[in-house]
Amino acid sequence: MGEAGGVSRKQLLSDEQWALVEPLLPPQRSGRGRPMRDHRQVVEGVIYRYRCGIAWRDLPEEFGPWQTVWKRHRRFSGDGTWDLVHQALVAKADAVGAVDWVVSVDSTINRAHQHATNLPRGERPDPAAGTAAEVTAESIGSAGGSAE
């Protein structure tokens, strides 16, 4: 892969890019217990993992223990840190006109197989029980499937 624009294969963010991201992350030292591993190393590990499409366990040692990278990514996903980073970076880019807004609509249609319900043939949901979508979601959930 080599060097491209001053960023090596293992250093995925330039110093300018990192300067935009770093202040949006929670502090590495919380005052309790051991300090966290360097945010930059971990964030670049997450980027590397998604860029290469590898399993967490295959993450190169340069990013630290894969478990640490995975746990931090999971934590940032759960507490809204990644959402905050994304919103702030998009807002900053939009403010300087660097975002070209394009809306893409997917028209995929999902169909359920005739055996995808737990209702016997000919039974109709009770209209007083709720909308058809609610009844369908409940019946799918009770059958062990998922309503996505």
N, C-alpha and C positions, 0 to 999 in steps of 0.2 A: 504494500500500500504506500509506504514511503511517506515523506513529508509533503504536506499540501497546505500552503498558507500559514506555515509556522506551527501547525498542529501535528504532532506525531501520531502514530497508530494507537498508542496507549493514552496519550493526552488528547482527549477528544474536544475539549472546550478551549478556545483561546483565552488569554487573560482578560480581554475585553468582554467576552461572553460571560466568563465566570464572575466578573465584577457586576454584571447585571443580575445574576442568579443568586449569588452569595447572601446579599442582605435580605432576601425573601425567605431564607431557610431559618428554622428555629436555632437558637444558640447551641453550640456543641457542648458547652459546660452548663449544666443545670444546677450545680451546687450540691448535687446528690450523687454519690457513687463515683465511678470512673468516668472520665470524659469520653465522649463518643469518638469513634474513628473519624478522621478528616472527612468532612462533607464532600469536598471536591473529588477525592479518590472514590468515594462511594457513588456519587452522582455519575461520575464518568463510567463506573462499573455498570450502572443501570443502563446508561446510553449504549455502552459497548454490547451488552447482552441483547438489547432490542435491535440494535443495528445489525448484529451478526445472526440473530435468530437462534442462539444457542441456549442450552439448558443452563439453569443457574449453576449447577455443579461443574460446568465446563468453563466457568469464568476464569480468565488468567489470574495468577497469583498477584500480579501487579496491582489489582484492585482490592486486595485484602481477602479475608475469608469470604467465600460465596454466601455463607449463612448471614454474615453481617450485612452484605449488600442487599440480600433478599429481605431481611428483617426491616432494614431502613426504608426500602422501597415500599414494603407493605405498610409500615407505620405512616409514611408520608401520604400514601394513598388513602388510608383510613382516616387520618386527622385533617385532610383537606389541604395539606401543604402543596401537593402537586397542582391542585386546582388554583390555589393562590398564585403560584409561580406562573402558571399558564395565563391566567387573567392579567396579571401585571405585565408580562412580556408582550402579550397581544395589545394591551392598551398603550404601552409605550411605543410599539411599532406603528400602531394605528395613528397615534398623535403626530408622528413625523411622516405619515403617508406611505409607510412601507408595507402596508397590508392591502392586498388586492382581494376584496371580498368576493367570493364565488360561493353560490349556494348550489349544492348537489342534492337531488332528490332521488331516492332509490325506490323503484316501483316493484320490488320483489313481492311475490304473493306466496304465502305459505298455506298449504292445505293439509288438513288432518286426514289420516287414513280412516276408512269407515269403521275400523275397530279401535279407534283412538279414544273412545268414551267408555265409561263404565255403566252407562244407561242401557237397559235392554231395548231392542228395536221397538219402535212405536211409542215409547214413553216420551212425554213432553215435559220440560221443566215447568214448575208452578210459577206463573207470572207474578204472583205476590211475593215470591222468594227473592226477586231482584231482577236486574236486567239479564239478558241472555249472555252477555259477556261475563257477568259476575258468576252466573250459574255454571257456565262452561269452565271458567278458571277454577272454581271450587271443585267441580267434578274431576277436572284434570289433576288437580292437586291431591285429591283423595285417592286417585288411581295410582299415585306414585310418580306421575310424570311432572313436567314443569310447564308453567304457562309463561312462555316468553314470546 
